[in-house]
């Protein structure tokens, strides 16, 4: 019973801690949480190119805007671009110096044409080596071994993949393995894959690996002198007929049922794009389609810094109407506006919304930009209010003899500076502690009574022996 009591206590204490610290956690925010903008219902949109791939999606990395889509929500097989999600999970959850052991299953539980043969059962490579072999060589054995290393089994790792995909907004995908070999329940969409790759290239470690043209890994049983792997994405390889200087990173994929799949990260000047093509008839056509889409995205759109477009004077006037005594207004810098080149900034609407003032005279809000009724960007706004001090009471007036003079406390009351949720949490915790103490006392009392009854029965047995 005591174990059950402390288990209940621990659960309630954890709940209180979560709710007690939530405001600070929520305030932290994060770039990867930016909501993707979908312009597809707007007019005056530049016509996109004709491509051979069955599905495609093009996303501007800075604003999160979808610039182009073709059958972007159609579920298709991803093949080896699956390894993008595998690598992202490993980078986020494992140290690069950790050693990965290749199990019997990792080098045998695969289709014969899906085995590269560079590792044998019992071989060990660092997580770093494995990631390069995974992304450049597209090694299925390495994907299998990394999944076992992180989660204990391929099945458990697939669960982590699906959870991560949902967190990134890839809600029409399901992953059954870490390598992308055919499985009926292993599928994605061009838009989902673009969201996943969009998040992955914002991870510096992942991007460094996925943009490397060649890497030499440590020795294994089949390769006692070590072995070298080369990038398969030909748009990254100088001298290739498909080489494109705008392409920074990417991953190829192929299985018969998926045909050719490709994810690509490109950059030109201060512009960054993520492109996904699925089910291209040939590898060459997947490169050609990607080239068309990247050029379309770079040539037809302009990205503006959202904060620099704000009319600070007008915002201060608007905020003063609702907040009163406004001392200053600051517009945050993390936000971008993307528009077709032909669209003037005057066509963009903006609206300011402010929350309730906090203790201390500050107030947070959002400046939201929209185009043709579609929200295209938002930036945080912080207001500082003037604090009006109450007038001091005259000290020359005599104090009536019958009126008690209040004593001024040195440090304020115990709850001074506490917010309502903190006081509520303390009260709940105190009540919980009281309940636990009472239960422990009752438990001790019951145990004593049981002990006395056992002792009484023992004496009675001795009496009649």
Secondary structure, DSSP 8 states (H G I E B T S, - for coil): -HHHHHHHHHHHHHHHHHHHHHHHHHHH--GGG---EE-TT-SS-------SSSEEEEEETTT-EEEEEESTT--B--GGGGHHHHHHHHHHHS-TT-EEE--HHHHHSS-GGG---S--TT-EEEHHHHHHIIIII--HHHHHHHHHHHHSSHHHHHHHHHHHHHHTT-TT-B---SS----TT-BB-HHHHHHHHHHHTTSHHHHHHHT-SEEEE---SS-TT-EEEE---GGGSTTSTT--TTEEEEEEEEETTTEEEEEEEEEETTEEEEEEEEEESSHHHHHHHHHHHHHHHHHHEEEEETGGG--HHHHHHHHHHHHSSEEEEEE-S--EEEEETTS-GGG-EEEEEE----TTSEEEEEEEEEETTEEEEEEEEEEEE---------SSS---TTS------SS--TTTT--HHHHHHHHHHHHHHHHHHHHHHHHHHHHHHHHHHHHHHHHHHHHH-
